[in-house]
Amino acid sequence: MLVLPLAAFIGLRYSRAKQKNRFISFISLSSLLGIMLGVAVLIVGVSAMNGFERELRDRILSVIPHGELESAQGPFANWPALVKQVEQDRQVIAAAPYINVTGLLQKGNEMKGVALRAIEPELEDKVTQMSQFITGDGWQRLAEPGYQLILGKGIADKLGLQVNDNVTLLLPNLTADNKLSAPRRVTFTLVGLLEMGGQLDHSLGFIHLNTGNELTAGVNGVAFKTTDVMDAVSITRRVAYASGLLVYIKPWVFSQGNVYQDIQMVKALMYVILFLVVAVACFNIVSTLVMAVNDKKGDIAILQTMGASSALLRNIFIVQGLLNGVVGALFGVVLGVIVALNLTEIFQFFESLTGQKVLSGEIYFIDFMPSLVQPLDVVVIASVAVLMSLLATIYPAWRATKVKPAQQLGHG
């Protein structure tokens, strides 16, 4: 049989006993539910931010180069030598050339602006994992004779394109005196689709480097992969200075860093706001215990006459109040973890129910609600909730030690 210390035994009995004052029971239940919901919502919210951070790291940063050097004075005269020089940096894993081609795609009466990237597939595979998100054998077919094209699925859907369809690319055409004339028209065959489930599906396309050389003046950029993605700014700057060329420095932070900063900021704000929600619930514990102390003054007086110390009386009500915090945090953890583990499916269900997309791939870098439960986050959230509950019991427990037995028993 489990033997409990006297303070814990009495405190648990008070918690289980039916309260004469129903209002005390209501406030006690409210504090428990408040802590439970606060903990659950905080776990769900933080897990969602962890999910966004994971998707940014594993999805976006796997297909976007960690750093880029883009020429400020026309194409590079000797890009193979520049690629080798970039790869000599101690923190650069691999480098690959590219050409930016901006144009307008036309299919029938439908038109869509697109940013095409001319790449060498074999070299690109060393820098990014873009090939993992290309359907079928499109990545391999990109090097076939003729004008081959890979498009984001959002662009293809907009134009009503299927793999193996032809589409016309309209390119700006300058005359000898730098005036615009009729656009240059080039017919491409769609050989694959980029399916990442996000913003890149609606804006990006790929052609082979040789094709890009035919359509433009030549290679105007070198992309590379680093050993430390979080130090990409300083690495890119160092590589640029070592090249001795006039180039634009473009680490991933400049294009996607705002997304990363937003995730960190929202995560921090969520901790602050939802811990305030738990704090409000803990104030209910104060109210419950103050009323419980007033309700139990006769019992307290009897315990004092039997020799109960002030520490014993304090601990009785600390146990009674802490029980709400522990039970609320426990149920909150269970509820929060269950919801967080199924958050993606829950959002998909509501999207199918309402017919509305919560995250549009045209606006956000992903088009679904991610979630990643980190055990350490759960432990920290539950521990803080219990600690705040413990702090909430201190004043009412102190009040219990100030009861005067003579007055209480005399009124009896």
Secondary structure, DSSP 4 states (H G I P E B T S, - for coil): -PPPPHHHHHHHHHHHSPPSSHHHHHHHHHHHHHHHHHHHHHHHHHHHHHHHHHHIIIIIHHHS-SEEEEESSSS-S-HHHHHHHHHTSTTEEEEEEEEEEEEEEEETTEEEEEEEEEE-HHHHHHH--GGGGB-TTHHHHTTSSS-EEEEEHHHHHHHT--TT-EEEEEE--B-TTS-B-SPEEEEEEEEEEE--SSGGGGTEEEEEHHHHHHHSSS--EEEEEES-GGGHHHHHHHHHHHHTS-EEE--HHHHHHHHHHHHHHHHHHHHHHHHHHHHHHHHHHHHHHHHHHHHTHHHHHHHHHTT--HHHHHHHHHHHHHHHHHHHHHHHHHHHHHHHHTHHHHHHHHHHHH---SS-TTTSS-SS------HHHHHHHHHHHHHHHHHHHHHHHHHHTT--HHHHHHH-
